[in-house]
Amino acid sequence: MSVTRGQFLKSLGASAGNAALGAGMAAAAWILGGKAAARLEPSAAAAMQTETPALPFLESGPPVGNRIALTFEDGPTPGITEPILDRLKDRRLAATFFMIGRQAAAAPELARRVLADGHVVGNHSYTHPKLTELPDAQAESELARTQDILAEILNHRPAVFRPPYGSFRKNQSPLARKLGLRVVLWSVDSCDWNQPGEGQIIDTILTQTKAGSIILCHDLHHQTADSLGCVLDQLLERQFEFVPVTAFVQDSPGASI
């Protein structure tokens, strides 16, 4: 039985306030023409002094060719991540999985399968907090702890990071860069986190996806796994090329991968 996002966040020790934010993150995180962007707080920006330069957050790839990046977050989730991997493998497609450190620690074999199947693994924090509400040291610890656990499990350190809820101030990006991480957001929100039904998930992705899209999904709900086959087949019919999000990072300003 699929859990709600609120139940999932509570299981990670998240606050009720953060769970409520998860239910409404599309309205809270999407600004400037529907693209996710983190808010820069002037007082915090003035207070933070660092020699590590900030890099722009990646929200989409170049609108040339027909490449798209399918991404999943909040996993790995036993019973959900496996059918997603199966559907991708059947079609020989690559995706990016932003893993929560605690989830990976609880399902290490599943985390290893994601990497073994040829997908890119990214960092999605250790306990899924709203990082903009944490002191810098605690926010950095969330990222560093996940880097360490994934290195232990996978013998691999991620090069990309997606903040929970897409909530990360511009002046926090040096925290990620110090760990060798580029911040990646999205341009298409499937809204599967709200479990609107398979048909709605399919329609949202198909109507919004275009060249350069970074598609946000969650390997947390059965509706996501059950709708994925149709999504993949129809996007393939439209001649989209699936690439890991790191391909877009390589083409972006300040690329270091």
N, C-alpha and C positions, 0 to 999 in steps of 0.2 A: 504494500500500500504506500503510495507516494505521500510524503509529508508536505505540509504547507511551508512556505518560506519562513514564516514566523516561528514555527516549531523547530525548523532547522537551525535558525539563528540562536534560539534559546538553548539548543543542545550544545552550541559552541560557547555558551556563556555570554552571549551578546545581551545588551540591555533591551528592555521593552521599547525604549525610544528608538534604538537602532533597528529593531524589527519593524516598527511602524514606518521608518524611513524606507526600508526595503520594499514595502508594499506600495510606496509612492515614488520610487526613485526616478521613474521616467519624467514625472513632472518636475522633480527637484533638480535632476542632473542635466536635463536637456535644455540648452539655451542657444542663442545665436543660430537660428534657422534650423533647429532640431538636432544639432550636434552636441554631444556631451562636452562640457567644459567645467573645470574646477574654478572656484572663486578665489581670487587673490585678495587677501585681506590686507589693506595698506599698513595698518599698525603692526601686524605680524611681519610683513615684508620688511618694514623699516628696522624691526628688532633683530631679524635674523641676519647674521654676518657669516659668510662662507666663501672660501676661495674656489669651491667647486661650481662651475658655471651650470646654469639651468639649461635644459633642452626642451623644445616644444613637445607637448603631449601629442602622440600620434592618434588621430581620430579616423583616418582613412588613408588609403593608398592613392597613387597617381591615377587620375581618370583616363588613362590611356590603355589600349589593349582591352582585355576583358577579364582581368584578374580580380578575384575576390578572396577574402580571408574569413573562414568560418571559425568562430571561437566559442569555447565552452568555459564555464567557471563554476566554482563552488564544490567541485568534486575532489577526488574520485568518490563516486557513490555506488556501492555494490548493488547490483540489480538494475541500475540505470546506465552507468557508464559502459558496461559490457555490450548491450544491444546497440548503443551509439557507435562503439568501436566496430562491431560487426557490420553495420550498415556502411560505414566508411570503408572498411576493408573490402567488402563485396564490390565496391565501385572504384577501388584503388585511389582513394582521395585522402588528402592530408588536411589536418585541422590543427588548431592550437588549444591546449587545455591549461587554463590558469587554475592551479591547484591551491586549495587551502592546506597549510602545513599540517594542521591537526587531522584533516581528512586523509591526507597521504600517509601519515603515521599510523592511522587506524586501518588502512587498506594498502599496505606496501606492495603486495603482488599485483594489485590492480593498477597502481601507479606505474609499476615497472612495465606492465603490458602496454600502457599508453605510449611510453617511449619506444618500446620494442616494435610496436606497430608502425613506427615512422612518424609520429606526431611530435610537434613541439610542445614542451612543457614550460609553463610560465608560473610566476609567483603571484599569489592572490592573498597574501598575508597569512598569519598563523591562526588567528581566531575570528577574522572577519569583522573587525571594529570599524567605526567611522574614524579614519586616521586624522582628519582635520580637527578632531576634538581631543587628540592626544598630544602630550608634550613630545618634542622632537625625538628625545631619547627613546621613549616608549614606541613611537611610530617606527623608528629605525629598527628596534628590536623585533617588531612584528615581521619586518622584511628579512632581517638577518637570520632569525630563527627558522624561517621557512627555507631560506637558501641552504642552511646547514642540514635540515632534515631531508631535503630533496637530494642534496649531495650525498648524504649517507645512504638513502634508499636507492637512488638511481645512478650514483657515481657521476652526477651531472648537475651543474649549477645553471639555473635559468638566466637568460639574457633579457627577458621581458617581464614586466610587472603590470598588473591591472589592479588599481585600488578598489577595495569594496565600495559599492554604490557609485563608483566613478568619482569618489570624493577625495581629492588630493589637491592641495594648494600648489600654485606654481612655485612658490618659494620652498616647497618641500621636495621638489624634484632632485636637488642635490643629495638628499638622503638615499634616494634610489640609485643615483648615478655612482655614488661611492661604492655601492655593492655591484656595480657593473650592470645595472638594470635600466632599461628604457621604459618609460611609462606609455602604455597602450590603452586607449579607450575604445570607442566604437562609433559607427555612423548609422547602423541599423539595429534597433532594439526589437527583438522578436516578442518581447513582453511575455515570454513563457513563464517567467517568475510569478506571474499572476494567474497561471493555469487557466487561460481563457477558453480552452478547447483546442483540439488539434486543427480544426478548420481555420480558426482565427490565427493561430501561429503560422500556418502555411501561407495564408493570405498576406499577413503582415510582412513576412520575409520576401515573398515573391513580388509584391507591389513596390517595396522600397529598395530592393537590391539593384545596384548598378555597378559599372566598372569602378573598382577601387574601394568598394564597400567592405567594412569590417563588421561582421554580423555577430551580435551578442546573443548567446544561448546559455543554458545552464544544464549541466549533466546532474540534475537533481530531481527532475520530475518525469513521470512516465509519459506525460503528454509530449514532452520534447522528444523522447526516444521514439514514440509511436508516430510522430509526424515527420520525422527526419527523412525517411525513405522517399516520401513524396516530394519534399523540399529538394533533396539532392537530385532526383531524376528530372524535375522540371527546370532546375537551374542548369543542369547539364544539357538539356534540350535547347536552352538559350545560349549555349556555347560558352558559358562561363568557365574559366580556369581556376581551380581551387589551389591556393597557395598558403603556406603557413604565414602567420603575421610577420615573422622575421623577414620575409621577402620584401614587405613594405618598409620595414625599418631600414633595410639596406639602401632603399631608394630615398630615404628622408634626410633632411638636414641634420648634421651631427651624427650620422650613422657610425656605429662602432662595432657592429657585429661582423 
